Amino acid sequence: AAGPGVAGKPGNRLAVLPFRADAGAVDASLLNGVVDDIRGKLFGLSGLTVIGSGTAEEYRNTTKSPAEVGRELAADYLLAGEMHWVGDGAARRLVVSPKLQDARSGAVLWREDVAIEDGALPGVASALAGGVARALSVAFSVEEQQSLETWPTKNEEAYRAALRGRQVMSASGTDPAVLRAGIGELEQAVALD
């Protein structure tokens, strides 16, 4: 049986590792939120076992090889990546570069640089999770495909506010002022959506 934080069937285990960003170039709420959303989309696929975020978080700045990480996490595959901004002004775009690797050999199974157009940020997790699922030949039901393709919102500002709120809430502890700030961001997300 799958343990806490694990979905899917044994034998097709994926660890979604924290993505990296150039220092200060991508704020933590965006970086962590998009990765959490990718993980969540993949977690919903019955043909894949996804290792929990708390476990994968330990490898945020690791210098270990894919084989070491895979062995320690009992993962068959690792998804890591980077995010950075390109361009200036109206031409400025976020580029997300995921990399799916075989944890035993380190071979890259899938890599894609995705430049996110205005308004498309809420759909990036769906697109990237779909790419991972296809690269691993994961079979999924019609319902799972619909869930995989569903965006959380069509409003980019609402999505960004939700990501900020989730980031604040996950890091807040019990500080009432911080909790209120997180709730404020989530309320803003709902109002914008």
Z-matrix of the N, CA and C atoms (Angstrom, degrees):
N
C 1 1.464
C 2 1.516 1 109.54
N 3 1.292 2 115.80 1 149.72
C 4 1.462 3 121.10 2 179.69
C 5 1.514 4 109.76 3 -73.23
N 6 1.324 5 115.42 4 142.96
C 7 1.458 6 121.08 5 179.36
C 8 1.517 7 110.96 6 -85.85
N 9 1.338 8 116.04 7 -176.19
C 10 1.461 9 119.97 8 178.69
C 11 1.525 10 111.36 9 -58.69
N 12 1.316 11 116.20 10 138.60
C 13 1.466 12 120.40 11 177.02
C 14 1.508 13 114.05 12 77.13
N 15 1.343 14 117.80 13 12.05
C 16 1.454 15 121.14 14 -177.83
C 17 1.516 16 109.22 15 -125.18
N 18 1.326 17 116.99 16 131.22
C 19 1.459 18 121.78 17 176.24
C 20 1.515 19 107.99 18 -121.14
N 21 1.314 20 116.28 19 162.75
C 22 1.457 21 120.34 20 173.71
C 23 1.503 22 113.21 21 91.67
N 24 1.322 23 116.01 22 -161.77
C 25 1.450 24 120.54 23 -175.79
C 26 1.521 25 110.47 24 -110.40
N 27 1.339 26 117.00 25 148.29
C 28 1.469 27 120.06 26 178.06
C 29 1.528 28 110.51 27 -62.77
N 30 1.339 29 117.17 28 153.88
C 31 1.456 30 121.93 29 176.86
C 32 1.512 31 114.16 30 99.32
N 33 1.291 32 118.08 31 -13.49
C 34 1.461 33 122.60 32 178.87
C 35 1.531 34 107.21 33 -133.65
N 36 1.341 35 115.42 34 59.15
C 37 1.464 36 121.84 35 -171.36
C 38 1.527 37 111.50 36 -91.37
N 39 1.331 38 114.27 37 129.88
C 40 1.461 39 122.16 38 -178.99
C 41 1.516 40 109.99 39 -121.50
N 42 1.314 41 116.06 40 131.99
C 43 1.467 42 121.66 41 170.89
C 44 1.519 43 107.72 42 -106.60
N 45 1.335 44 116.29 43 122.26
C 46 1.459 45 121.75 44 175.47
C 47 1.525 46 105.54 45 -95.07
N 48 1.319 47 115.97 46 104.60
C 49 1.455 48 121.94 47 -176.27
C 50 1.525 49 110.25 48 -83.67
N 51 1.324 50 117.10 49 157.21
C 52 1.469 51 119.21 50 176.28
C 53 1.529 52 110.52 51 -59.27
N 54 1.321 53 116.11 52 138.07
C 55 1.455 54 121.06 53 176.92
C 56 1.530 55 108.26 54 -80.11
N 57 1.314 56 115.49 55 159.91
C 58 1.463 57 121.92 56 178.19
C 59 1.518 58 109.97 57 -107.31
N 60 1.318 59 114.33 58 157.54
C 61 1.469 60 120.42 59 176.25
C 62 1.512 61 107.92 60 -142.16
N 63 1.328 62 115.47 61 153.47
C 64 1.462 63 119.20 62 172.05
C 65 1.520 64 107.29 63 -57.46
N 66 1.321 65 117.08 64 141.95
C 67 1.466 66 122.16 65 -176.75
C 68 1.522 67 111.08 66 -48.53
N 69 1.328 68 116.15 67 117.68
C 70 1.448 69 121.52 68 176.04
C 71 1.519 70 115.70 69 73.50
N 72 1.327 71 117.36 70 -3.07
C 73 1.462 72 119.27 71 -175.08
C 74 1.529 73 112.77 72 -76.41
N 75 1.307 74 117.11 73 -33.09
C 76 1.457 75 121.98 74 -179.73
C 77 1.519 76 106.56 75 -127.21
N 78 1.340 77 116.59 76 125.77
C 79 1.460 78 117.80 77 -176.76
C 80 1.526 79 110.78 78 -68.63
N 81 1.332 80 115.50 79 154.75
C 82 1.458 81 122.45 80 -173.99
C 83 1.521 82 112.47 81 -60.03
N 84 1.347 83 117.10 82 -36.85
C 85 1.465 84 118.45 83 -178.19
C 86 1.524 85 110.93 84 -64.47
N 87 1.310 86 117.87 85 -38.73
C 88 1.454 87 121.76 86 178.49
C 89 1.523 88 110.49 87 -70.60
N 90 1.314 89 116.49 88 -48.52
C 91 1.458 90 121.77 89 -179.24
C 92 1.526 91 111.44 90 -58.86
N 93 1.317 92 116.64 91 -54.14
C 94 1.466 93 120.68 92 -177.10
C 95 1.526 94 112.07 93 -71.36
N 96 1.330 95 116.49 94 -37.12
C 97 1.458 96 120.09 95 -178.04
C 98 1.512 97 113.35 96 -64.86
N 99 1.322 98 117.43 97 -44.31
C 100 1.457 99 120.55 98 179.18
C 101 1.525 100 109.91 99 -64.04
N 102 1.329 101 117.34 100 -42.68
C 103 1.470 102 120.53 101 178.99
C 104 1.525 103 110.29 102 -63.73
N 105 1.322 104 117.76 103 -42.85
C 106 1.468 105 120.64 104 177.33
C 107 1.530 106 110.98 105 -61.05
N 108 1.319 107 116.76 106 -38.72
C 109 1.464 108 119.87 107 179.66
C 110 1.535 109 111.41 108 -69.34
N 111 1.317 110 117.60 109 -37.95
C 112 1.472 111 120.75 110 174.81
C 113 1.526 112 109.00 111 -61.24
N 114 1.322 113 116.08 112 -48.65
C 115 1.467 114 121.26 113 179.47
C 116 1.528 115 110.91 114 -58.08
N 117 1.332 116 116.15 115 -43.67
C 118 1.458 117 120.60 116 179.69
C 119 1.518 118 112.57 117 -62.65
N 120 1.333 119 116.74 118 -41.87
C 121 1.469 120 120.29 119 177.61
C 122 1.527 121 110.62 120 -61.87
N 123 1.327 122 116.86 121 -44.01
C 124 1.463 123 120.85 122 -179.14
C 125 1.528 124 111.74 123 -70.25
N 126 1.331 125 116.26 124 -34.31
C 127 1.459 126 122.08 125 179.18
C 128 1.529 127 110.61 126 -59.43
N 129 1.315 128 116.99 127 -29.55
C 130 1.460 129 121.75 128 -178.65
C 131 1.515 130 114.77 129 -79.14
N 132 1.313 131 118.96 130 -0.55
C 133 1.464 132 121.83 131 -179.68
C 134 1.526 133 109.54 132 -95.69
N 135 1.317 134 116.69 133 119.69
C 136 1.466 135 121.12 134 -175.47
C 137 1.528 136 112.87 135 -66.94
N 138 1.323 137 118.68 136 -20.97
C 139 1.458 138 121.46 137 -178.73
C 140 1.514 139 113.95 138 -86.17
N 141 1.320 140 117.42 139 9.83
C 142 1.459 141 121.59 140 -175.37
C 143 1.521 142 109.56 141 -139.49
N 144 1.309 143 116.23 142 138.87
C 145 1.459 144 121.46 143 174.30
C 146 1.521 145 107.30 144 -101.23
N 147 1.320 146 116.66 145 122.33
C 148 1.461 147 121.51 146 -178.01
C 149 1.513 148 108.89 147 -110.71
N 150 1.310 149 115.62 148 125.65
C 151 1.467 150 122.34 149 -179.68
C 152 1.524 151 108.83 150 -76.16
N 153 1.311 152 117.04 151 136.82
C 154 1.463 153 123.04 152 -174.81
C 155 1.514 154 114.32 153 -58.00
N 156 1.325 155 115.03 154 153.77
C 157 1.463 156 121.38 155 -175.41
C 158 1.521 157 112.83 156 -66.12
N 159 1.330 158 117.93 157 -35.16
C 160 1.463 159 120.44 158 -179.91
C 161 1.516 160 111.96 159 -62.30
N 162 1.319 161 115.45 160 -39.66
C 163 1.460 162 120.56 161 178.94
C 164 1.520 163 110.74 162 -68.36
N 165 1.327 164 116.53 163 -45.91
C 166 1.469 165 120.87 164 -178.28
C 167 1.521 166 111.62 165 -67.98
N 168 1.332 167 117.71 166 -29.74
C 169 1.471 168 122.62 167 -178.49
C 170 1.532 169 111.72 168 -57.47
N 171 1.305 170 117.18 169 -29.96
C 172 1.471 171 121.07 170 179.70
C 173 1.528 172 111.99 171 -59.76
N 174 1.321 173 117.44 172 -16.20
C 175 1.462 174 121.84 173 -175.77
C 176 1.528 175 112.63 174 -106.13
N 177 1.344 176 116.67 175 22.48
C 178 1.468 177 121.29 176 -176.54
C 179 1.530 178 112.37 177 -53.61
N 180 1.286 179 118.86 178 -49.94
C 181 1.468 180 121.65 179 -177.30
C 182 1.521 181 111.38 180 -119.93
N 183 1.294 182 116.20 181 36.97
C 184 1.460 183 120.15 182 -174.67
C 185 1.529 184 112.55 183 -69.30
N 186 1.307 185 113.97 184 149.10
C 187 1.459 186 120.51 185 172.26
C 188 1.523 187 109.82 186 -109.31
N 189 1.323 188 116.21 187 7.86
C 190 1.465 189 120.98 188 -179.56
C 191 1.523 190 110.43 189 -72.52
N 192 1.320 191 115.17 190 153.11
C 193 1.461 192 120.88 191 178.05
C 194 1.529 193 109.87 192 -73.11
N 195 1.335 194 117.02 193 159.44
C 196 1.467 195 119.15 194 175.96
C 197 1.537 196 111.93 195 -54.95
N 198 1.324 197 117.21 196 -37.99
C 199 1.469 198 119.88 197 179.71
C 200 1.529 199 111.20 198 -63.25
N 201 1.335 200 117.19 199 -41.05
C 202 1.467 201 119.97 200 178.23
C 203 1.522 202 111.30 201 -65.67
N 204 1.323 203 116.89 202 -46.25
C 205 1.463 204 121.18 203 -179.87
C 206 1.526 205 109.47 204 -62.83
N 207 1.318 206 116.80 205 -46.31
C 208 1.458 207 121.00 206 179.81
C 209 1.513 208 112.34 207 -60.13
N 210 1.308 209 116.29 208 -42.43
C 211 1.473 210 120.76 209 179.23
C 212 1.523 211 110.20 210 -64.51
N 213 1.331 212 116.94 211 -46.82
C 214 1.464 213 120.74 212 -178.11
C 215 1.526 214 112.24 213 -64.98
N 216 1.322 215 116.96 214 -33.33
C 217 1.465 216 120.76 215 -179.51
C 218 1.526 217 112.76 216 -95.38
N 219 1.321 218 116.70 217 -3.11
C 220 1.469 219 121.74 218 -174.16
C 221 1.531 220 109.60 219 54.84
N 222 1.334 221 115.62 220 43.16
C 223 1.466 222 122.09 221 -178.27
C 224 1.519 223 110.13 222 -104.60
N 225 1.314 224 115.50 223 142.74
C 226 1.462 225 121.27 224 174.65
C 227 1.527 226 110.92 225 -86.22
N 228 1.344 227 115.25 226 -30.52
C 229 1.459 228 121.16 227 -175.85
C 230 1.524 229 110.18 228 -136.38
N 231 1.325 230 115.40 229 151.04
C 232 1.464 231 121.84 230 177.43
C 233 1.526 232 108.48 231 -125.77
N 234 1.324 233 115.33 232 133.88
C 235 1.458 234 120.26 233 172.21
C 236 1.516 235 107.14 234 -113.76
N 237 1.306 236 116.02 235 118.53
C 238 1.463 237 122.46 236 176.69
C 239 1.522 238 106.13 237 -128.62
N 240 1.299 239 116.49 238 177.24
C 241 1.455 240 117.58 239 178.59
C 242 1.502 241 112.40 240 178.31
N 243 1.308 242 114.20 241 -178.21
C 244 1.462 243 122.55 242 -179.63
C 245 1.516 244 109.07 243 -136.85
N 246 1.323 245 115.10 244 156.14
C 247 1.464 246 121.76 245 173.15
C 248 1.516 247 108.03 246 -133.79
N 249 1.326 248 115.44 247 141.89
C 250 1.459 249 120.27 248 175.24
C 251 1.521 250 109.22 249 -158.91
N 252 1.313 251 115.00 250 160.93
C 253 1.457 252 121.74 251 178.19
C 254 1.519 253 109.63 252 -95.50
N 255 1.321 254 116.11 253 144.05
C 256 1.467 255 121.94 254 172.32
C 257 1.520 256 108.20 255 -128.88
N 258 1.316 257 115.87 256 151.45
C 259 1.457 258 121.04 257 177.06
C 260 1.511 259 112.93 258 80.30
N 261 1.320 260 114.73 259 177.05
C 262 1.456 261 122.63 260 -179.21
C 263 1.522 262 109.69 261 -132.47
N 264 1.324 263 114.99 262 157.81
C 265 1.464 264 121.33 263 174.05
C 266 1.514 265 112.39 264 55.74
N 267 1.333 266 115.67 265 -133.36
C 268 1.467 267 121.25 266 -177.82
C 269 1.526 268 111.94 267 -66.81
N 270 1.334 269 117.38 268 -20.17
C 271 1.467 270 121.14 269 -179.41
C 272 1.530 271 111.99 270 -89.13
N 273 1.328 272 117.42 271 0.83
C 274 1.463 273 121.32 272 -177.91
C 275 1.533 274 110.25 273 -69.62
N 276 1.343 275 116.34 274 129.94
C 277 1.459 276 122.57 275 -178.99
C 278 1.520 277 109.52 276 -135.22
N 279 1.319 278 114.98 277 145.11
C 280 1.462 279 121.17 278 171.66
C 281 1.519 280 107.47 279 -85.47
N 282 1.324 281 116.76 280 130.80
C 283 1.459 282 121.72 281 176.58
C 284 1.520 283 107.92 282 -111.04
N 285 1.319 284 115.32 283 124.38
C 286 1.459 285 122.23 284 176.98
C 287 1.521 286 106.69 285 -109.93
N 288 1.339 287 115.40 286 128.11
C 289 1.462 288 120.94 287 -175.78
C 290 1.525 289 110.22 288 -124.84
N 291 1.339 290 117.44 289 84.99
C 292 1.461 291 119.76 290 178.26
C 293 1.526 292 111.35 291 -77.74
N 294 1.324 293 115.67 292 152.85
C 295 1.461 294 121.46 293 177.67
C 296 1.526 295 108.06 294 -138.89
N 297 1.327 296 116.23 295 118.54
C 298 1.457 297 123.13 296 177.77
C 299 1.521 298 108.30 297 -98.63
N 300 1.335 299 115.85 298 125.72
C 301 1.463 300 120.31 299 -177.68
C 302 1.515 301 111.44 300 -125.03
N 303 1.322 302 115.35 301 148.84
C 304 1.454 303 121.62 302 168.20
C 305 1.523 304 105.96 303 -72.80
N 306 1.319 305 117.52 304 123.48
C 307 1.466 306 120.56 305 -174.43
C 308 1.527 307 112.61 306 -68.83
N 309 1.308 308 117.80 307 -26.20
C 310 1.468 309 119.40 308 -178.89
C 311 1.521 310 111.79 309 -78.36
N 312 1.323 311 116.31 310 -47.29
C 313 1.467 312 119.83 311 -174.16
C 314 1.521 313 113.38 312 -97.63
N 315 1.327 314 117.13 313 -20.01
C 316 1.457 315 120.60 314 -174.89
C 317 1.520 316 113.20 315 81.80
N 318 1.349 317 116.81 316 -1.56
C 319 1.466 318 120.49 317 -179.41
C 320 1.528 319 110.28 318 -61.03
N 321 1.320 320 115.50 319 136.86
C 322 1.462 321 120.85 320 177.16
C 323 1.527 322 107.89 321 -81.26
N 324 1.331 323 115.52 322 120.49
C 325 1.459 324 121.84 323 -178.40
C 326 1.524 325 112.12 324 -93.94
N 327 1.325 326 115.94 325 -26.93
C 328 1.464 327 120.66 326 -178.26
C 329 1.517 328 108.36 327 -161.49
N 330 1.307 329 115.50 328 138.06
C 331 1.467 330 122.40 329 176.46
C 332 1.520 331 107.02 330 -150.06
N 333 1.313 332 115.12 331 140.86
C 334 1.454 333 118.95 332 179.53
C 335 1.519 334 108.50 333 -153.27
N 336 1.319 335 116.46 334 135.59
C 337 1.463 336 121.60 335 172.20
C 338 1.518 337 106.83 336 -97.36
N 339 1.324 338 116.03 337 119.05
C 340 1.457 339 121.26 338 -177.82
C 341 1.517 340 108.93 339 -113.76
N 342 1.332 341 116.79 340 112.44
C 343 1.462 342 122.13 341 174.71
C 344 1.520 343 106.78 342 -88.82
N 345 1.301 344 116.27 343 120.09
C 346 1.454 345 121.17 344 -172.67
C 347 1.521 346 110.00 345 -89.90
N 348 1.310 347 114.85 346 119.57
C 349 1.460 348 122.08 347 179.35
C 350 1.532 349 109.87 348 -75.86
N 351 1.328 350 116.14 349 160.81
C 352 1.462 351 120.90 350 176.39
C 353 1.520 352 110.85 351 -51.29
N 354 1.312 353 116.17 352 132.21
C 355 1.452 354 121.90 353 176.90
C 356 1.510 355 115.21 354 83.48
N 357 1.326 356 118.70 355 -8.83
C 358 1.464 357 121.36 356 -175.30
C 359 1.526 358 113.52 357 -95.73
N 360 1.319 359 118.51 358 -4.44
C 361 1.462 360 120.88 359 -177.72
C 362 1.528 361 112.79 360 -54.41
N 363 1.330 362 120.20 361 -42.46
C 364 1.468 363 118.67 362 -179.22
C 365 1.532 364 113.96 363 -60.90
N 366 1.320 365 118.90 364 -20.59
C 367 1.457 366 121.63 365 -178.61
C 368 1.509 367 115.31 366 -95.70
N 369 1.336 368 117.51 367 -1.54
C 370 1.459 369 119.41 368 -174.43
C 371 1.528 370 112.07 369 -64.94
N 372 1.321 371 118.79 370 -38.40
C 373 1.468 372 120.77 371 179.85
C 374 1.519 373 110.21 372 -63.42
N 375 1.319 374 117.54 373 -40.30
C 376 1.467 375 121.29 374 178.33
C 377 1.522 376 110.70 375 -62.41
N 378 1.320 377 116.53 376 -46.28
C 379 1.466 378 120.73 377 -178.30
C 380 1.527 379 111.33 378 -63.94
N 381 1.327 380 116.53 379 -44.92
C 382 1.463 381 119.34 380 -176.91
C 383 1.521 382 111.78 381 -72.83
N 384 1.315 383 118.27 382 -39.50
C 385 1.471 384 120.39 383 176.78
C 386 1.528 385 110.02 384 -63.02
N 387 1.325 386 116.77 385 -38.79
C 388 1.464 387 120.01 386 176.12
C 389 1.516 388 111.97 387 -62.38
N 390 1.333 389 117.03 388 -40.28
C 391 1.465 390 120.83 389 177.04
C 392 1.516 391 112.29 390 -62.39
N 393 1.326 392 116.71 391 -41.84
C 394 1.472 393 120.90 392 177.64
C 395 1.519 394 110.15 393 -63.75
N 396 1.329 395 116.88 394 -47.12
C 397 1.465 396 121.04 395 -178.97
C 398 1.528 397 111.11 396 -59.64
N 399 1.324 398 116.77 397 -42.70
C 400 1.465 399 119.94 398 178.41
C 401 1.528 400 111.24 399 -66.55
N 402 1.328 401 117.37 400 -41.14
C 403 1.462 402 120.71 401 -179.71
C 404 1.533 403 111.61 402 -63.30
N 405 1.331 404 116.42 403 -31.88
C 406 1.468 405 120.76 404 179.15
C 407 1.528 406 112.56 405 -92.63
N 408 1.329 407 116.69 406 3.02
C 409 1.466 408 122.18 407 -178.19
C 410 1.525 409 112.30 408 53.54
N 411 1.333 410 115.45 409 41.81
C 412 1.457 411 120.59 410 178.68
C 413 1.527 412 108.22 411 -78.19
N 414 1.327 413 115.45 412 124.81
C 415 1.462 414 120.71 413 175.82
C 416 1.524 415 108.04 414 -82.79
N 417 1.333 416 116.15 415 139.50
C 418 1.452 417 118.17 416 177.89
C 419 1.513 418 109.96 417 -143.93
N 420 1.324 419 114.67 418 155.89
C 421 1.457 420 121.97 419 -178.50
C 422 1.527 421 110.37 420 -73.64
N 423 1.318 422 114.82 421 169.93
C 424 1.465 423 120.49 422 176.60
C 425 1.524 424 109.45 423 -60.28
N 426 1.339 425 116.54 424 -42.06
C 427 1.463 426 120.75 425 179.17
C 428 1.526 427 111.63 426 -62.94
N 429 1.343 428 116.43 427 -42.11
C 430 1.462 429 119.96 428 178.27
C 431 1.525 430 110.80 429 -65.16
N 432 1.324 431 117.09 430 -38.57
C 433 1.463 432 119.87 431 178.04
C 434 1.521 433 110.66 432 -64.78
N 435 1.328 434 117.18 433 -41.98
C 436 1.462 435 120.44 434 178.01
C 437 1.520 436 110.72 435 -62.17
N 438 1.323 437 116.94 436 -42.26
C 439 1.462 438 120.86 437 178.47
C 440 1.526 439 110.71 438 -64.74
N 441 1.318 440 116.09 439 -41.02
C 442 1.457 441 121.60 440 179.45
C 443 1.524 442 111.00 441 -61.66
N 444 1.316 443 117.43 442 -37.21
C 445 1.461 444 122.13 443 -175.68
C 446 1.529 445 114.23 444 -87.80
N 447 1.327 446 117.23 445 -9.84
C 448 1.461 447 120.61 446 -176.38
C 449 1.522 448 110.70 447 -78.72
N 450 1.321 449 115.76 448 127.36
C 451 1.464 450 122.07 449 175.55
C 452 1.528 451 108.79 450 -81.82
N 453 1.327 452 118.38 451 147.10
C 454 1.462 453 119.71 452 178.48
C 455 1.529 454 112.58 453 -68.25
N 456 1.324 455 116.67 454 -26.35
C 457 1.459 456 124.21 455 177.71
C 458 1.519 457 107.23 456 -165.28
N 459 1.305 458 116.51 457 161.71
C 460 1.467 459 121.09 458 173.57
C 461 1.527 460 110.68 459 -97.81
N 462 1.322 461 116.92 460 -6.19
C 463 1.458 462 122.44 461 -176.16
C 464 1.538 463 109.72 462 -97.68
N 465 1.326 464 116.07 463 111.74
C 466 1.463 465 120.69 464 -176.21
C 467 1.529 466 112.83 465 -62.63
N 468 1.327 467 117.47 466 -39.80
C 469 1.470 468 119.51 467 179.83
C 470 1.532 469 111.12 468 -66.91
N 471 1.325 470 117.37 469 -36.32
C 472 1.465 471 120.81 470 175.88
C 473 1.532 472 109.66 471 -63.80
N 474 1.318 473 116.40 472 -41.75
C 475 1.470 474 121.07 473 179.58
C 476 1.533 475 110.20 474 -63.33
N 477 1.327 476 116.86 475 -45.88
C 478 1.470 477 120.09 476 179.52
C 479 1.530 478 111.07 477 -62.05
N 480 1.334 479 117.09 478 -40.77
C 481 1.470 480 120.37 479 178.45
C 482 1.528 481 110.42 480 -64.35
N 483 1.328 482 116.76 481 -40.42
C 484 1.474 483 120.05 482 177.66
C 485 1.527 484 110.58 483 -63.58
N 486 1.315 485 117.54 484 -41.80
C 487 1.471 486 120.62 485 178.31
C 488 1.524 487 110.64 486 -62.76
N 489 1.332 488 116.75 487 -43.44
C 490 1.475 489 119.64 488 178.17
C 491 1.519 490 110.48 489 -62.35
N 492 1.315 491 116.96 490 -43.93
C 493 1.462 492 120.66 491 179.50
C 494 1.518 493 112.30 492 -62.32
N 495 1.312 494 116.62 493 -43.99
C 496 1.473 495 120.14 494 178.12
C 497 1.520 496 110.97 495 -62.37
N 498 1.338 497 117.00 496 -41.51
C 499 1.470 498 121.00 497 179.73
C 500 1.524 499 110.62 498 -62.19
N 501 1.323 500 116.79 499 -46.62
C 502 1.463 501 121.34 500 -179.99
C 503 1.527 502 110.01 501 -62.78
N 504 1.320 503 116.89 502 -45.71
C 505 1.460 504 121.10 503 -177.19
C 506 1.538 505 111.25 504 -64.76
N 507 1.330 506 117.54 505 -37.10
C 508 1.467 507 119.75 506 -178.07
C 509 1.524 508 111.94 507 -73.49
N 510 1.326 509 116.88 508 -24.08
C 511 1.462 510 120.57 509 -177.72
C 512 1.524 511 112.79 510 -104.61
N 513 1.327 512 117.88 511 3.31
C 514 1.462 513 120.86 512 -167.96
C 515 1.513 514 115.64 513 -78.79
N 516 1.327 515 118.30 514 -27.94
C 517 1.452 516 118.22 515 -171.22
C 518 1.515 517 108.86 516 66.32
N 519 1.324 518 116.75 517 -128.41
C 520 1.467 519 119.69 518 -177.99
C 521 1.521 520 112.54 519 -120.08
N 522 1.305 521 118.53 520 13.06
C 523 1.468 522 121.83 521 -179.82
C 524 1.526 523 109.53 522 -67.44
N 525 1.337 524 118.01 523 113.34
C 526 1.467 525 120.84 524 -176.63
C 527 1.527 526 113.61 525 -57.95
N 528 1.324 527 118.22 526 -38.54
C 529 1.468 528 120.66 527 -179.22
C 530 1.526 529 110.57 528 -64.71
N 531 1.314 530 116.92 529 -41.02
C 532 1.465 531 120.95 530 179.79
C 533 1.525 532 109.49 531 -68.69
N 534 1.324 533 116.47 532 -42.05
C 535 1.464 534 119.90 533 177.61
C 536 1.529 535 111.03 534 -60.01
N 537 1.332 536 116.93 535 -41.99
C 538 1.466 537 120.42 536 178.00
C 539 1.532 538 111.12 537 -62.25
N 540 1.321 539 116.58 538 -39.26
C 541 1.468 540 119.83 539 178.52
C 542 1.529 541 110.29 540 -63.59
N 543 1.321 542 116.60 541 -42.34
C 544 1.463 543 120.60 542 177.91
C 545 1.521 544 111.66 543 -63.54
N 546 1.318 545 116.01 544 -43.54
C 547 1.461 546 120.67 545 177.73
C 548 1.525 547 110.08 546 -62.40
N 549 1.327 548 116.99 547 -39.17
C 550 1.464 549 121.14 548 177.98
C 551 1.524 550 111.74 549 -59.96
N 552 1.324 551 116.77 550 -42.41
C 553 1.471 552 120.32 551 178.14
C 554 1.525 553 110.51 552 -64.29
N 555 1.332 554 116.80 553 -42.48
C 556 1.464 555 119.93 554 179.95
C 557 1.530 556 111.25 555 -66.47
N 558 1.323 557 116.87 556 -38.74
C 559 1.473 558 120.01 557 176.19
C 560 1.531 559 110.29 558 -63.79
N 561 1.330 560 116.76 559 -39.10
C 562 1.461 561 120.38 560 177.56
C 563 1.533 562 109.91 561 -62.54
N 564 1.333 563 116.49 562 -41.34
C 565 1.476 564 120.47 563 179.07
C 566 1.523 565 110.44 564 -59.09
N 567 1.328 566 116.24 565 -44.87
C 568 1.462 567 120.50 566 180.00
C 569 1.529 568 110.18 567 -65.04
N 570 1.316 569 117.37 568 -42.35
C 571 1.466 570 121.00 569 -179.35
C 572 1.531 571 111.16 570 -63.84
N 573 1.322 572 117.43 571 -38.52
C 574 1.466 573 121.45 572 -179.78
C 575 1.524 574 113.24 573 -73.30
N 576 1.313 575 115.33 574 -27.02
C 577 1.458 576 120.18 575 -176.50
C 578 1.508 577 108.76 576 -84.04
